[in-house]
């Protein structure tokens, strides 16, 4: 059940994001404990009897409690902030839930590392940040035209609406470095101001580009709706409480950017129907050297990332020393706290760390985990300044209840959030990030037994399962000749060297019955092998079947073949079965020849020993040293010699009384009394 495990990949929807889309009407029914009428998605017709809305919400929450799915998307809120409603409503999102716009469209994403714009005094370098937004948005806008898209419909809409998704990463580290708790009014006010500045400046630049190149194709149809949404964003910037943002220059710049964006937009329109989203930045945050992703707090100050392909990496938060310095700790105190963090994996209990500073280092999971309301309030603070939505997971401790999750979904709706995903720590067997506590925790004792039982039951119910050949495989090709008929056998192998398929080529003329039947035979054998039929069973079934063409082969291991299937199957046995099976089938491989020679040598020595010198006794008598009782003349009784085993172990072939291969012509010999006679050339192993 690792991230690259067979179970994780094969079980449907394990590696997908699934969401339920809900309306204000449904949420009000949940609040008021009313019934809810289910409807068919395809026809809109009622389905069954109405059910309590709270019961349905609990089922959604319980599913999320068990396996982290589904998330929720607040359909009414999403479409209230839609800039292009006259071109079609918003019905869905991308898998990470940050991009939401008309059907069959695409969004060009980019993210900015906020820590690169932090002044030493903890304020934001507004001028540099605005310049970065101008450059990035223009670059994204340029890319829209020449980009390739999965379908023609997406290409048309992407160029008609020109949606962009500028965002940021490392917000959690930025707040920590300034000594601000993530779950605080100061943290939320600063985050709201940064987000407002980014989106306001982005739309300002979009209006400037529109003045030169014209607005997006569908702007005129949606002018009024688009401009109303811009005014909503601007009004939200003035609703940020001044007391929550200590960086006065930042807040003033954010409001100014929205004033300018609205004024320019009313005059020139906008080049882009959408400008910003907050993406998860799970991978690119590492490439950008970030401590935290997207709008998230740190998952844990020390965490372990499971890598696709195997292995793991340990990630230690590097913002802690800067935060401690901002809070006034000396260099020696910082080193002691860092040493404690590295040793124990937590900052709790660090020497000299003041209790009032602990909230600055709160993280998503662990002993000092941020509450779900802390996550939700942060999302509620920045959502009014994002064109799309926020891809963010509200992490809950393993002890969280179903009611906690249902409450989170309800509170998110009240805060005006567009979409929400919940993750209860440990609710998936395989998760990308984990804490040291999870690493040490033992699994329940009966998990393996339960899994084995479930797998056994599933396999029994499923029946035979075909093991297909790998796309690239090793093979052996063998040229053969039976009488005047030639051909090639190609045996394809699995990674472990076992045979999984055969091909027969150049047998008979093109279109002949012989070629068609042999190709059909090869296909049947290949499918049987892939469904797990043992090769030895197939060999025993088809070896020594006799029909034309038959004859001498020129292969010293199989000198004579009674039919093509006989030769093909015994050749497969010579390459893929053990020596015992080869000997039973009369296949004269080097190993079989060596065994036969040793057997004959042992028999010869045994016969000569019976006439050799005996062992002396004190009385002067002699006694044979080995073998059957000696006669008066010192030899072995003739009847004893008649009971010796044949020189080669006879083949076990479905009741046919066949013996070993003839040493003269290679044909199969038949038992005649205690001997074997070749029906092809008359050779006999005994009296003749």
C-alpha positions as CSV (number, residue, x, y, z in Angstrom):
1,X,0.0,0.0,0.0
2,X,2.9,2.4,-0.7
3,X,2.4,5.3,-3.0
4,X,3.8,3.2,-5.9
5,X,2.2,0.0,-4.7
6,X,0.0,-2.2,-6.9
7,X,-3.0,-1.7,-4.6
8,X,-2.7,2.1,-4.6
9,X,-2.7,2.1,-8.4
10,X,-5.2,-0.6,-9.1
11,X,-8.0,0.3,-6.7
12,X,-10.3,2.8,-8.5
13,X,-10.2,6.4,-7.4
14,X,-7.4,5.9,-4.8
15,X,-5.2,8.6,-6.6
16,X,-8.0,11.0,-7.6
17,X,-9.6,14.0,-6.0
18,X,-13.4,13.6,-5.7
19,X,-15.8,16.4,-4.7
20,X,-19.5,17.0,-4.1
21,X,-21.0,20.2,-5.5
22,X,-23.5,21.8,-3.1
23,X,-25.7,24.9,-3.2
24,X,-26.7,27.6,-0.7
25,X,-30.2,26.0,-0.7
26,X,-28.8,22.7,0.5
27,X,-26.6,24.3,3.2
28,X,-29.6,26.3,4.5
29,X,-31.6,23.0,4.6
30,X,-28.7,21.5,6.7
31,X,-28.8,24.5,9.1
32,X,-32.5,24.4,9.4
33,X,-32.7,20.6,9.7
34,X,-35.0,20.3,6.6
35,X,-35.5,17.5,4.1
36,X,-33.7,17.4,0.8
37,X,-35.1,16.1,-2.5
38,X,-32.6,14.1,-4.6
39,X,-32.7,14.5,-8.3
40,X,-31.3,12.6,-11.3
41,X,-28.3,14.3,-12.8
42,X,-29.1,13.4,-16.3
43,X,-32.8,14.4,-16.3
44,X,-33.4,16.5,-13.2
45,X,-36.3,14.3,-12.2
46,X,-36.9,13.5,-8.5
47,X,-35.3,10.3,-7.2
48,X,-37.0,8.4,-4.4
49,X,-38.3,10.0,-1.2
50,X,-36.8,13.1,0.3
51,X,-34.2,12.6,3.1
52,X,-32.9,14.7,6.0
53,X,-30.3,17.2,4.7
54,X,-28.2,16.7,7.8
55,X,-28.2,13.0,7.3
56,X,-26.8,13.5,3.8
57,X,-24.2,15.9,5.1
58,X,-23.2,13.4,7.7
59,X,-22.7,10.7,5.1
60,X,-20.4,13.1,3.1
61,X,-18.5,13.9,6.3
62,X,-18.2,10.3,7.3
63,X,-16.8,9.4,3.9
64,X,-14.2,12.2,4.2
65,X,-13.4,11.0,7.7
66,X,-12.6,7.5,6.4
67,X,-10.7,8.2,3.3
68,X,-10.4,12.1,2.8
69,X,-13.0,12.1,0.0
70,X,-15.2,13.8,-1.0
71,X,-14.3,17.5,-0.8
72,X,-17.0,20.0,-1.3
73,X,-17.5,22.9,-3.8
74,X,-20.0,25.6,-3.0
75,X,-21.8,26.1,-6.3
76,X,-23.7,29.2,-5.5
77,X,-20.7,31.1,-4.2
78,X,-18.6,30.1,-7.1
79,X,-21.1,31.4,-9.7
80,X,-21.6,34.6,-7.7
81,X,-18.0,35.5,-8.4
82,X,-18.1,34.3,-12.0
83,X,-16.7,36.9,-14.4
84,X,-18.3,35.4,-17.5
85,X,-21.8,34.1,-16.6
86,X,-23.4,35.0,-19.9
87,X,-21.0,32.6,-21.7
88,X,-22.0,29.6,-19.4
89,X,-22.1,28.8,-15.7
90,X,-19.2,27.2,-13.8
91,X,-20.0,23.5,-13.5
92,X,-16.7,22.0,-12.3
93,X,-13.1,22.6,-11.5
94,X,-9.7,21.0,-12.2
95,X,-8.7,18.1,-10.0
96,X,-7.0,20.3,-7.4
97,X,-10.0,22.6,-7.3
98,X,-8.3,26.0,-7.8
99,X,-9.3,26.6,-11.4
100,X,-13.0,27.2,-12.0
101,X,-14.5,28.6,-15.2
102,X,-16.6,27.7,-18.2
103,X,-16.6,24.1,-19.5
104,X,-13.8,23.0,-21.9
105,X,-11.3,25.7,-20.9
106,X,-7.8,25.8,-19.4
107,X,-5.7,27.9,-17.1
108,X,-2.0,28.8,-17.3
109,X,-0.5,28.6,-13.8
110,X,2.5,30.3,-12.2
111,X,3.4,30.9,-8.5
112,X,5.6,33.5,-6.7
113,X,7.8,32.7,-3.7
114,X,6.8,35.3,-1.2
115,X,10.0,35.0,0.9
116,X,11.9,36.5,-2.0
117,X,10.1,39.8,-1.4
118,X,10.6,40.1,2.4
119,X,12.6,43.0,3.7
120,X,14.9,42.4,6.6
121,X,12.5,44.3,8.8
122,X,9.7,41.9,7.9
123,X,7.7,44.1,5.5
124,X,7.0,43.3,1.9
125,X,9.0,44.8,-0.9
126,X,5.9,46.2,-2.5
127,X,7.7,47.8,-5.5
128,X,9.5,44.6,-6.4
129,X,6.4,42.5,-5.8
130,X,4.3,44.7,-8.1
131,X,7.0,44.4,-10.8
132,X,7.1,40.7,-10.5
133,X,3.4,40.5,-10.9
134,X,3.5,42.7,-14.0
135,X,6.2,40.6,-15.6
136,X,4.6,37.2,-14.7
137,X,1.1,38.1,-15.8
138,X,2.4,39.5,-19.1
139,X,4.5,36.3,-19.7
140,X,1.5,34.1,-18.9
141,X,-0.7,36.2,-21.3
142,X,1.9,35.7,-24.1
143,X,2.0,32.0,-23.6
144,X,-1.8,31.5,-24.1
145,X,-1.7,31.8,-27.9
146,X,1.1,29.4,-28.9
147,X,0.3,26.8,-26.2
148,X,-1.1,23.4,-27.2
149,X,-4.2,22.0,-25.6
150,X,-5.7,18.5,-25.1
151,X,-8.8,19.2,-27.3
152,X,-9.9,21.6,-30.0
153,X,-12.7,22.9,-27.7
154,X,-10.3,23.7,-24.9
155,X,-8.0,25.5,-27.4
156,X,-10.8,27.6,-28.6
157,X,-12.1,28.6,-25.2
158,X,-8.6,29.1,-23.7
159,X,-7.8,31.7,-26.4
160,X,-11.3,33.2,-26.2
161,X,-11.3,33.8,-22.5
162,X,-7.5,33.8,-21.9
163,X,-7.8,32.6,-18.2
164,X,-4.6,32.9,-16.1
165,X,-3.7,31.6,-12.7
166,X,-1.1,33.6,-11.0
167,X,-0.5,32.6,-7.4
168,X,2.0,32.4,-4.6
169,X,3.8,29.9,-2.3
170,X,5.5,30.1,1.1
171,X,2.9,32.2,2.8
172,X,3.2,30.0,6.0
173,X,7.0,30.6,6.1
174,X,6.5,34.4,5.4
175,X,4.2,34.8,8.4
176,X,6.4,32.6,10.7
177,X,9.5,34.6,9.7
178,X,7.7,37.8,10.9
179,X,6.8,36.2,14.2
180,X,3.1,36.0,13.3
181,X,1.0,32.9,14.2
182,X,-0.8,31.5,11.1
183,X,-4.0,31.3,13.2
184,X,-4.1,35.0,14.2
185,X,-5.8,38.2,13.1
186,X,-2.4,39.6,12.2
187,X,-1.6,36.6,10.1
188,X,-4.9,36.7,8.3
189,X,-4.7,40.5,7.7
190,X,-1.2,40.3,6.2
191,X,-2.2,37.3,4.0
192,X,-5.3,39.2,2.8
193,X,-3.3,42.3,1.9
194,X,-0.7,40.3,0.0
195,X,-3.4,38.4,-1.9
196,X,-5.3,41.6,-2.7
197,X,-2.2,43.3,-4.0
198,X,-1.3,40.4,-6.2
199,X,-4.8,40.1,-7.8
200,X,-5.4,43.8,-8.0
201,X,-2.1,44.4,-9.7
202,X,-2.7,41.5,-12.0
203,X,-6.0,42.9,-13.2
204,X,-4.4,46.3,-13.5
205,X,-1.8,44.8,-15.9
206,X,-4.6,42.9,-17.7
207,X,-6.4,46.2,-18.4
208,X,-3.2,47.8,-19.6
209,X,-2.7,44.9,-22.1
210,X,-6.4,45.2,-23.1
211,X,-5.8,48.9,-23.9
212,X,-3.2,47.8,-26.5
213,X,-4.5,44.5,-27.8
214,X,-8.2,44.6,-26.9
215,X,-10.1,42.7,-24.2
216,X,-10.7,38.9,-24.3
217,X,-13.1,37.8,-27.0
218,X,-16.1,37.3,-24.7
219,X,-15.6,40.4,-22.6
220,X,-18.3,42.5,-24.2
221,X,-20.9,39.9,-23.7
222,X,-20.0,39.7,-20.0
223,X,-18.8,43.4,-19.5
224,X,-21.4,44.2,-16.8
225,X,-20.9,41.0,-14.8
226,X,-17.1,41.1,-15.1
227,X,-17.0,44.7,-13.9
228,X,-19.3,43.9,-11.0
229,X,-17.0,41.2,-9.8
230,X,-14.1,43.6,-10.0
231,X,-16.0,46.1,-7.8
232,X,-16.7,43.2,-5.3
233,X,-12.9,42.6,-5.1
234,X,-12.2,46.3,-4.6
235,X,-14.8,46.6,-1.9
236,X,-13.3,43.6,-0.1
237,X,-9.9,45.2,0.0
238,X,-11.3,48.2,2.0
239,X,-13.0,45.7,4.3
240,X,-9.6,44.4,5.6
241,X,-9.3,45.8,9.2
242,X,-6.4,48.3,9.4
243,X,-5.5,46.9,12.8
244,X,-4.8,43.4,11.4
245,X,-2.1,44.5,8.9
246,X,1.0,46.0,10.6
247,X,2.5,46.6,7.1
248,X,0.7,49.9,6.3
249,X,2.5,50.3,3.0
250,X,1.4,46.9,1.9
251,X,-2.3,47.5,2.7
252,X,-2.3,50.9,1.1
253,X,-0.7,49.5,-2.1
254,X,-3.3,46.7,-2.2
255,X,-6.3,49.1,-2.1
256,X,-4.6,51.4,-4.6
257,X,-4.1,48.5,-7.0
258,X,-7.8,47.7,-6.9
259,X,-8.8,51.3,-7.5
260,X,-6.6,51.4,-10.5
261,X,-7.7,48.0,-11.8
262,X,-11.4,49.0,-11.7
263,X,-10.8,52.4,-13.3
264,X,-8.7,51.0,-16.1
265,X,-11.0,48.1,-16.7
266,X,-14.1,50.3,-17.0
267,X,-12.2,52.2,-19.7
268,X,-10.4,49.4,-21.6
269,X,-11.9,46.2,-20.4
270,X,-9.7,43.2,-19.4
271,X,-7.5,41.0,-21.5
272,X,-8.1,38.0,-19.2
273,X,-11.4,36.6,-17.8
274,X,-9.4,35.3,-14.9
275,X,-6.1,36.4,-13.4
276,X,-5.3,34.5,-10.2
277,X,-5.8,31.2,-8.3
278,X,-4.0,29.7,-5.3
279,X,-2.6,26.3,-6.5
280,X,-1.3,23.6,-4.2
281,X,2.4,24.1,-5.5
282,X,3.2,20.7,-4.0
283,X,6.2,20.0,-6.3
284,X,7.2,23.4,-7.6
285,X,7.5,24.7,-4.0
286,X,10.5,22.4,-3.5
287,X,12.0,23.6,-6.8
288,X,11.5,27.2,-5.6
289,X,13.2,26.3,-2.2
290,X,10.1,27.0,-0.2
291,X,9.4,25.8,3.3
292,X,5.6,25.8,2.9
293,X,3.3,25.3,-0.1
294,X,0.6,27.6,-1.5
295,X,-1.5,29.2,1.3
296,X,-0.7,26.4,3.7
297,X,1.0,26.5,7.1
298,X,3.9,24.1,7.5
299,X,2.7,20.5,7.7
300,X,5.2,19.8,10.5
301,X,8.5,21.4,11.4
302,X,10.2,18.1,10.7
303,X,8.5,15.8,8.1
304,X,9.2,12.8,5.9
305,X,8.2,12.9,2.3
306,X,7.5,9.5,0.6
307,X,8.9,9.6,-2.9
308,X,7.3,8.0,-6.0
309,X,9.7,5.2,-7.1
310,X,10.7,4.4,-3.5
311,X,12.6,6.0,-0.7
312,X,11.9,9.1,1.4
313,X,13.4,12.5,2.2
314,X,13.5,14.3,5.6
315,X,12.5,17.9,5.4
316,X,13.3,20.3,8.2
317,X,11.8,23.8,8.3
318,X,14.5,26.4,7.7
319,X,12.4,29.4,8.7
320,X,12.5,28.7,12.4
321,X,15.9,30.4,13.0
322,X,14.8,33.6,11.3
323,X,11.5,33.6,13.2
324,X,13.4,33.2,16.5
325,X,15.7,36.1,15.6
326,X,12.7,38.2,14.8
327,X,11.2,37.4,18.2
328,X,14.4,38.6,19.9
329,X,16.2,35.4,20.7
330,X,20.0,35.4,20.9
331,X,22.2,33.4,18.5
332,X,23.0,30.9,21.3
333,X,19.4,30.4,22.2
334,X,18.5,29.9,18.5
335,X,21.2,27.2,18.3
336,X,19.8,25.4,21.4
337,X,16.2,25.5,20.1
338,X,17.4,24.2,16.7
339,X,19.3,21.4,18.3
340,X,16.2,20.4,20.2
341,X,14.0,20.5,17.1
342,X,16.5,18.3,15.1
343,X,16.7,15.8,18.0
344,X,13.1,15.5,19.0
345,X,11.3,16.4,15.8
346,X,9.2,19.1,17.6
347,X,9.8,22.5,19.1
348,X,7.6,21.7,22.1
349,X,9.8,21.7,25.2
350,X,12.7,23.5,23.5
351,X,15.0,25.2,26.1
352,X,14.3,28.9,26.6
353,X,11.3,29.2,24.2
354,X,8.7,31.4,25.7
355,X,5.2,30.1,26.0
356,X,3.7,33.2,24.3
357,X,5.8,32.5,21.2
358,X,4.6,28.9,20.7
359,X,1.7,29.8,18.4
360,X,4.2,31.2,15.9
361,X,5.4,27.6,15.3
362,X,2.0,25.9,15.2
363,X,1.7,23.5,12.2
364,X,-0.9,21.5,10.4
365,X,-0.5,18.2,12.4
366,X,1.1,17.1,15.6
367,X,1.1,18.1,19.2
368,X,0.4,21.8,18.4
369,X,-1.8,21.4,15.4
370,X,-3.8,24.4,14.1
371,X,-7.5,23.9,14.6
372,X,-9.7,23.4,11.5
373,X,-11.2,26.9,12.2
374,X,-7.7,28.3,11.9
375,X,-7.4,26.9,8.4
376,X,-10.9,28.0,7.4
377,X,-10.5,31.6,8.7
378,X,-7.3,32.0,6.6
379,X,-9.1,30.7,3.5
380,X,-12.0,33.1,4.2
381,X,-9.5,36.0,4.6
382,X,-7.9,35.5,1.1
383,X,-10.8,34.1,-0.9
384,X,-12.3,37.5,-1.8
385,X,-9.1,38.4,-3.6
386,X,-8.7,35.3,-5.8
387,X,-10.3,35.1,-9.3
388,X,-10.6,31.3,-9.0
389,X,-10.5,29.3,-5.8
390,X,-8.0,28.0,-3.3
391,X,-6.4,24.6,-3.5
392,X,-5.9,23.9,0.2
393,X,-6.3,20.9,2.5
394,X,-7.7,21.5,6.0
395,X,-5.6,19.0,8.0
396,X,-7.2,17.5,11.0
397,X,-5.6,15.3,13.7
398,X,-6.4,11.6,13.7
399,X,-8.6,12.1,16.7
400,X,-11.0,14.4,14.7
401,X,-14.6,13.2,14.6
402,X,-17.2,13.0,11.8
403,X,-18.9,16.0,13.5
404,X,-15.7,18.0,13.3
405,X,-15.6,17.5,9.5
406,X,-19.3,18.3,9.0
407,X,-18.8,21.5,11.0
408,X,-15.8,22.4,8.9
409,X,-17.9,22.1,5.7
410,X,-20.6,24.2,7.2
411,X,-18.2,26.9,8.5
412,X,-16.4,27.1,5.1
413,X,-19.7,27.9,3.5
414,X,-20.4,30.7,5.9
415,X,-17.0,32.2,5.3
416,X,-17.6,32.5,1.6
417,X,-15.0,29.9,0.6
418,X,-15.5,28.4,-2.9
419,X,-14.2,24.8,-2.3
420,X,-12.8,22.8,0.6
421,X,-10.8,19.5,1.0
422,X,-10.5,17.7,4.3
423,X,-7.7,15.4,5.4
424,X,-7.7,13.5,8.7
425,X,-4.2,12.5,9.5
426,X,-3.6,8.8,8.7
427,X,-7.0,8.3,7.0
428,X,-5.2,6.9,3.9
429,X,-2.7,4.1,4.3
430,X,-0.3,5.8,1.9
431,X,0.1,9.5,2.3
432,X,2.8,11.8,0.8
433,X,3.8,13.6,4.0
434,X,3.9,12.2,7.5
435,X,5.3,13.0,10.9
436,X,7.8,11.1,13.0
437,X,5.0,10.0,15.3
438,X,3.3,8.2,12.4
439,X,6.6,6.6,11.5
440,X,6.9,5.0,15.0
441,X,3.3,4.0,15.4
442,X,2.8,0.2,14.8
443,X,0.0,-1.0,12.6
444,X,-2.8,-3.1,14.2
445,X,-1.8,-6.7,14.7
446,X,-4.5,-8.2,12.5
447,X,-4.1,-5.9,9.5
448,X,-1.9,-8.3,7.5
449,X,-4.2,-11.2,8.2
450,X,-7.3,-9.2,7.1
451,X,-5.6,-8.1,3.9
452,X,-4.5,-11.6,3.1
453,X,-8.0,-12.9,3.7
454,X,-9.5,-10.2,1.6
455,X,-7.1,-10.8,-1.3
456,X,-7.6,-14.6,-1.2
457,X,-11.4,-14.1,-1.3
458,X,-11.2,-11.6,-4.1
459,X,-8.9,-13.9,-6.2
460,X,-11.2,-16.8,-5.6
461,X,-14.2,-14.9,-6.8
462,X,-12.4,-13.3,-9.7
463,X,-11.2,-16.7,-11.2
464,X,-8.2,-17.1,-13.4
465,X,-6.4,-13.9,-14.2
466,X,-4.2,-13.3,-17.2
467,X,-0.6,-12.2,-16.7
468,X,0.2,-10.3,-19.8
469,X,3.7,-10.1,-21.2
470,X,5.7,-7.0,-20.6
471,X,5.9,-4.5,-23.4
472,X,9.6,-5.3,-23.9
473,X,10.7,-8.9,-23.3
474,X,13.6,-11.3,-23.9
475,X,13.1,-14.1,-26.4
476,X,14.7,-17.2,-27.9
477,X,14.3,-18.0,-31.6
478,X,15.0,-21.6,-32.8
479,X,15.1,-22.9,-36.4
480,X,13.8,-26.5,-36.9
481,X,13.3,-29.0,-39.6
482,X,11.0,-32.0,-39.6
483,X,11.3,-34.1,-42.8
484,X,11.1,-31.5,-45.5
485,X,9.2,-28.9,-43.5
486,X,11.1,-26.0,-41.9
487,X,10.1,-23.2,-39.6
488,X,11.0,-21.0,-36.6
489,X,9.9,-21.1,-33.0
490,X,10.2,-17.9,-31.0
491,X,9.6,-18.2,-27.2
492,X,9.0,-14.9,-25.3
493,X,9.9,-14.8,-21.6
494,X,8.7,-12.9,-18.5
495,X,11.2,-11.0,-16.4
496,X,11.9,-14.2,-14.3
497,X,12.9,-16.2,-17.4
498,X,9.7,-18.3,-17.6
499,X,8.1,-18.7,-21.0
500,X,4.9,-16.7,-21.6
501,X,4.2,-16.9,-25.3
502,X,5.3,-18.7,-28.5
503,X,5.3,-17.6,-32.2
504,X,5.6,-20.0,-35.2
505,X,6.8,-18.5,-38.5
506,X,7.6,-19.7,-42.0
507,X,5.7,-23.0,-41.6
508,X,4.2,-24.1,-44.8
509,X,3.0,-21.8,-47.6
510,X,1.2,-18.5,-46.9
511,X,-2.5,-19.2,-46.5
512,X,-2.0,-23.0,-46.2
513,X,-4.0,-25.1,-43.7
514,X,-0.8,-26.2,-42.0
515,X,0.4,-22.6,-41.4
516,X,-3.1,-21.5,-40.2
517,X,-3.4,-24.5,-37.8
518,X,0.1,-24.0,-36.3
519,X,-0.5,-20.3,-35.8
520,X,-3.7,-21.1,-34.0
521,X,-1.9,-23.8,-31.9
522,X,0.8,-21.2,-30.9
523,X,-1.9,-18.7,-29.9
524,X,-3.7,-21.2,-27.8
525,X,-0.5,-22.3,-26.0
526,X,0.4,-18.6,-25.4
527,X,-2.9,-17.8,-23.8
528,X,-2.8,-20.9,-21.7
529,X,0.6,-20.0,-20.4
530,X,-0.5,-16.5,-19.6
531,X,-3.4,-17.8,-17.6
532,X,-1.1,-19.9,-15.5
533,X,-1.4,-23.4,-17.1
534,X,2.0,-25.1,-16.2
535,X,4.3,-25.7,-19.1
536,X,4.9,-29.3,-18.0
537,X,1.1,-30.0,-18.3
538,X,1.0,-28.7,-21.8
539,X,4.2,-30.6,-22.8
540,X,2.7,-33.9,-21.5
541,X,-0.5,-33.3,-23.4
542,X,1.1,-32.6,-26.8
543,X,4.4,-34.6,-26.8
544,X,4.4,-37.7,-29.0
545,X,1.2,-36.9,-30.8
546,X,1.7,-38.7,-34.1
547,X,0.6,-37.3,-37.5
548,X,2.2,-35.8,-40.6
549,X,4.6,-34.2,-41.0
550,X,7.0,-36.4,-38.9
551,X,10.5,-37.5,-39.4
552,X,14.2,-36.8,-38.5
553,X,14.9,-33.3,-37.2
554,X,18.6,-32.8,-37.3
555,X,18.4,-31.7,-33.6
556,X,20.6,-34.0,-31.5
557,X,18.5,-33.4,-28.5
558,X,15.2,-34.4,-30.3
559,X,16.4,-36.5,-33.2
560,X,13.0,-37.7,-34.3
561,X,9.6,-35.9,-34.1
562,X,6.2,-37.6,-34.5
563,X,4.5,-34.3,-35.4
564,X,5.1,-30.6,-35.2
565,X,3.4,-30.1,-31.9
566,X,5.5,-33.0,-30.6
567,X,8.7,-31.2,-31.6
568,X,7.6,-27.8,-30.5
569,X,6.5,-28.9,-27.0
570,X,9.6,-31.1,-26.4
571,X,11.8,-28.2,-27.6
572,X,10.1,-25.9,-25.0
573,X,10.7,-28.6,-22.4
574,X,14.4,-28.7,-23.4
575,X,14.7,-25.0,-22.6
576,X,12.3,-24.3,-19.7
577,X,11.8,-27.6,-17.8
578,X,14.2,-29.3,-15.4
579,X,16.4,-32.3,-16.2
580,X,14.0,-34.9,-14.6
581,X,11.2,-33.8,-16.9
582,X,13.5,-33.8,-20.0
583,X,14.7,-37.3,-19.2
584,X,11.2,-38.6,-18.8
585,X,10.3,-37.1,-22.2
586,X,13.4,-38.7,-23.9
587,X,14.9,-35.3,-24.7
588,X,18.7,-35.8,-25.0
589,X,20.0,-32.6,-23.6
590,X,23.6,-32.5,-22.4
591,X,22.4,-32.9,-18.8
592,X,20.3,-35.9,-19.7
593,X,23.2,-37.5,-21.7
594,X,25.5,-37.0,-18.8
595,X,23.0,-38.5,-16.4
596,X,22.5,-41.5,-18.8
597,X,26.2,-42.1,-19.1
598,X,26.7,-42.0,-15.4
599,X,23.8,-44.5,-15.0
600,X,25.2,-46.9,-17.5
601,X,28.7,-46.7,-16.0
602,X,27.3,-47.5,-12.6
603,X,25.4,-50.5,-14.0
604,X,28.5,-51.7,-15.7
605,X,30.6,-51.5,-12.5
606,X,27.8,-53.2,-10.5
607,X,27.8,-56.1,-13.0
608,X,31.6,-56.6,-12.9
609,X,31.7,-56.3,-9.1
610,X,29.5,-59.4,-8.7
611,X,32.3,-61.6,-10.2
612,X,35.2,-59.9,-8.4
613,X,37.1,-60.9,-5.3
614,X,35.2,-61.4,-2.2
615,X,35.8,-60.5,1.4
616,X,37.9,-62.9,3.4
617,X,36.6,-64.3,6.7
618,X,38.6,-65.8,9.5
619,X,37.5,-69.3,8.5
620,X,39.0,-68.8,5.0
621,X,35.7,-68.5,3.2
622,X,34.9,-65.7,0.6
623,X,31.7,-63.8,0.2
624,X,30.5,-61.5,-2.6
625,X,31.0,-57.8,-1.5
626,X,27.8,-56.4,-3.1
627,X,24.7,-57.1,-5.1
628,X,22.5,-60.2,-5.2
629,X,23.5,-63.5,-3.5
630,X,26.3,-65.2,-5.5
631,X,26.0,-68.7,-7.0
632,X,28.3,-71.5,-6.3
633,X,30.3,-70.5,-9.3
634,X,30.8,-66.9,-8.0
635,X,28.4,-65.2,-10.6
636,X,25.0,-63.5,-10.4
637,X,21.9,-65.6,-11.1
638,X,20.5,-65.0,-14.6
639,X,17.1,-64.2,-13.2
640,X,18.5,-61.4,-11.2
641,X,19.9,-59.7,-14.3
642,X,16.6,-59.9,-16.0
643,X,15.0,-57.6,-13.4
644,X,17.5,-54.7,-13.8
645,X,15.9,-51.3,-14.7
646,X,15.9,-50.2,-18.4
647,X,18.8,-47.9,-19.2
648,X,16.6,-44.8,-19.3
649,X,13.5,-44.0,-17.2
650,X,10.5,-44.6,-19.4
651,X,8.3,-41.6,-20.3
652,X,4.9,-41.1,-18.6
653,X,2.8,-40.2,-21.6
654,X,-1.0,-40.4,-21.0
655,X,-1.1,-44.3,-21.1
656,X,1.0,-44.7,-24.3
657,X,3.5,-47.6,-23.6
658,X,6.4,-45.6,-25.0
659,X,10.0,-45.9,-23.9
660,X,13.1,-43.8,-24.4
661,X,14.2,-42.2,-27.7
662,X,16.0,-44.6,-30.1
663,X,19.8,-44.2,-30.0
664,X,20.0,-45.0,-33.8
665,X,17.3,-42.9,-35.4
666,X,15.7,-40.8,-32.6
667,X,12.2,-42.4,-32.9
668,X,10.3,-43.4,-29.8
669,X,10.8,-47.0,-28.7
670,X,8.0,-49.2,-27.4
671,X,8.2,-51.7,-24.6
672,X,8.6,-55.3,-25.7
673,X,8.7,-57.4,-22.6
674,X,11.6,-56.1,-20.5
675,X,13.2,-54.4,-23.5
676,X,12.4,-51.5,-25.9
677,X,12.1,-51.8,-29.7
678,X,12.1,-49.0,-32.2
679,X,9.2,-49.3,-34.6
680,X,11.0,-47.0,-37.1
681,X,14.4,-48.8,-37.6
682,X,14.0,-52.0,-35.6
683,X,16.8,-51.2,-33.0
684,X,16.3,-53.1,-29.7
685,X,17.8,-52.5,-26.3
686,X,17.8,-56.2,-25.2
687,X,17.8,-59.6,-26.7
688,X,16.5,-58.5,-30.1
